[in-house]
């Protein structure tokens, strides 16, 4: 069938046009994983995404779009993740300086003495859930408490991958249901419902999903392999106490960050402030660590300045003689986030081109027409949200587009907008950390030090919440009805 042309001479994309970039993505990602395994995230997948951008650009130009439009789409994509890039740099700096200043070692030291291996995973999920509900940010939760909990897991001999899954399960409970969460507020605004009404409906999937995750983590903890002996743990604690001045004062940066997060200070600024505060505080609490880190010259002020600056840029490193301690603390720095930023830039640029040149719409509208029942419509919304997390690489695209595209269809079928807001959050927000090249998956992998592909099977909440949401749509449970109305469809 010949392509139709618009008044400007632009041709509508064909189904083949829409499928070719996705097929290219699938082949290149599969090839990268087959050839490089988990190392594919260290460059090969980034190359694959940029090649997919080139394919999408060629299709757009074939359909009459000038290359200047392709460039503008790329600029818009990069502009959309500027905030995320600054947050990533700030998190890298924070991890490096918090290790240098003794904040993370102190978290680990006290955490080991409080948390029992048998219920460690469940406790991790619960702690991160409470923190994320309090501050409304999954990224901040993972970058602070989450980093410490994964570090403790390494030292007591439980699985860092399962711990990372528990961190993410708790963090996304808060990201999805806290009134302080920007994704929660954004979802309610797009679907045009009151944010607290939206949260009330979220509870019907979020709480049961978290209970399921909690039970799974309890079982994994009780039935898991043997942990390290008390003697080994005591040795690690003694080593930490020898290297660092372990004191509750070292936790003040955590308190400051929590306060600023609750006060809704922009994340990148809050993280940088907590980093600099820790750097100054650590100069008084850990002078020997600072001097050893930069091979001190005797000038305390210069040593401290150089140590903090270096930790922010390149991370902290230590040679304690205990491999587990060294692996825990030798991390961070803004430069550690460069591979992640490369991954995010490639993913969101590809997604922006698919959206800008009508390739996503070409796939979605036939799916809507085929969804003749409420259950099928729910499955379609989920497939769209999760699919956008895969191909667009950004949770905001995966959240915003389905909310805009399906709002009119839900109204036409007499389904309350709160149904869509809950489903969009379950489909877009919660599944984002499951995709290695998604901005959230890339962030969690880089921040927690556990590859996305390793923690993926254990992020139980991220499976259970969308599964329950779709199940409700199929069974009709907790599906609210309204009078059918015709709404003008939002342009996508």
Phi, psi and omega in degrees: 000130181292150179284141177278149180248141175278178181299335181269004181088002178281140181264140176291140180292144175274171177297324177295321177302317183289326184278330186300313178298324180290319177296320177298316179300312182300316182293316183289321178294315179299318179296319179296317180292322180294320184279322190244350182063219181294340178289354179299334180283354181266022177147312183301319180291325176299317177297318180300317181295321179292325175294324177294324175299319179296320178297314179297322179295318179296321178295317178299317180291325176299328180271011171101359179282132178289159180297334177299326177291323176297316179297319180296322177298319178295319178298317180297322180297314181294320178298327184290339182249013178303316180298317180297322180297315179295323177296317179299314177299318180295321179294318177301315178297317181299314182298316179298312183286323178294330173290315180300316188277354179092002181293308180292315174305323179291318175303314181294316183301311180287323182297320180299324183283341184260323189266126179274139180303326184297327179240025186296314183296315180296319179296322178300312179299318182293315180299312181293326177296316179295315180297314182294323176295328182285322186250345175076019183225117176289323182294314180294320178300312181294322185285346183244278181298320182298317179299316179297319182292321176294323176297318178298319180303318180298319185283329182264000172087014173266168189287121174297328181293315179293321178299317177299320176298323178290321176302313183292322178300314178291319182297321182277344168299315179289319180301326185273334189236354180282137176292350177269353183282132181291329178289325176297314180294317181298315180300313180298320181294317183293318181278351177067052173231158177295138186297325180285329172294321177299316181295320178303319179287329179297326185302329184292338172253325186293312184292311176300322180295321180289324176298317177300313180299317182299316180295317178300317181291326174299315180296316179298324179290318183288323185263003183290173180292168179299143178267179179291159182286162177300325181296319179294318179297316179299321178298317179295318179296318179298321181294317177300318182290334177285321184283315186247155171275096183281115182208148176303337178299331180292347179269358181301324176299328177294317179297316180299316181295318178298317180298313181294325179294317178296326179280003176063034170294136179311138191303314183296321179291319179297317180295317179294321178297316178294328178293310182294321177298316178297321179298316179292314180299318181296331179298330177272325184275328187232052184299324181292322178296316179299315182295317180295324184296323183248018181051063191310147181259356180109339178272107188298317182297314180295317178301314183295315180299314181295320181296312181295316180300315181294319180295323178294321184280310191240001179089174180257145176221150183209151176235087185271345185094351176247110186306319182295320178294318180296317180295324180294316191265337183275079185207174170093189182098145179300325183293340179290346182263359186295319177297321179295318179295319175303316180297314182295317181299317178296318183292313184288330177294317177299313180296321179296322178292320177298321180285312187299323186258020169078011184285326178291315179301324181298332178271324189283318186297321173297328178294321178296316181297327182278346182274083188276348178238166179298319179300315179293325178296318178298316178299322180295317178297317179298314180300322179293314181296310180293320179299322178291327173299326180284310188270333182263339173071020182210131184293333181290321174297316181292339179269315187287312185299309178300322179298320179285316187293321189262356183299315181293323181292320177296318179295319181297329181267003178076029178257127183301145181298336177296333174298316182290320181297319178293315182293321179296319178294318179294326184274321186264307184292308192289328183273353185299323180284359180275350185254119187300326183264000172290150182304322181286316178298317179295319179297312183296318179297315181291320185286314184278347180074021179232124181304143178305320181292337178277319181276345187309314182295342188254000177279068194298318181302325183288345172265315188293320184296309177294327179298317178295320181299314179293320179299320177299320179295322181289320184271342184086003181288130179057034175259117183269138182250152175224176174292129178302135179224158176258114176254145174289127183293133177293139176293139180248000000 
